[in-house]
Amino acid sequence: MASMTNSLRLLLSVFLITCVALMTPVNSAYAAGGEEETSSGSNKTLDLSNLVLPVEDDGKLINYLFVSVIITVADGNDHWKLREEAHILRDEILKEAHKQTVGLENHPMELDKVKFRKMLDTVFDREVGPHSIASIEILASDSLNIFIEG
């Protein structure tokens, strides 16, 4: 009976550790004991994954774009502070996206990368300071064609 109890405890422990490991995001750079890196090799990055940006047509909300972006912070800016305040920057990006749509002119369900980059520059210049972005890497953009196709 004691052997069966110990086996159940071991099995439960392994199960819980596996669940925690699967739920925890892993970054290979952290696992190696280093700083976080992106494909550009910088550790001064701000991950703004899953931005939900409205798409408008003639001032009417027609859909949403889902955008993931990594911003490399320019030298002279505290990237740790920006990471802590990422939720504020996300909110400001959303507010700015309501002022100017970032969908392509004739294909609103596609991201206009030029407009999007300008919008990010506007927000960061206002909230962080002029020239605070070293680079912008758009990882993905997608839309759910629920309301219209485009």
Secondary structure, DSSP 4 states (H G I P E B T S, - for coil): -HHHHHHHHHHHHHHHHHHHHHHS---HHHHTTS----TT--S-EEEEEEEEEEEEETTEEEEEEEEEEEEEEPTTS-HHHHHHTHHHHHHHHHHHHHHS--B-SS-TTSB-HHHHHHHHHHHHHHHT-TT-EEEEEEEEEEE--SS---
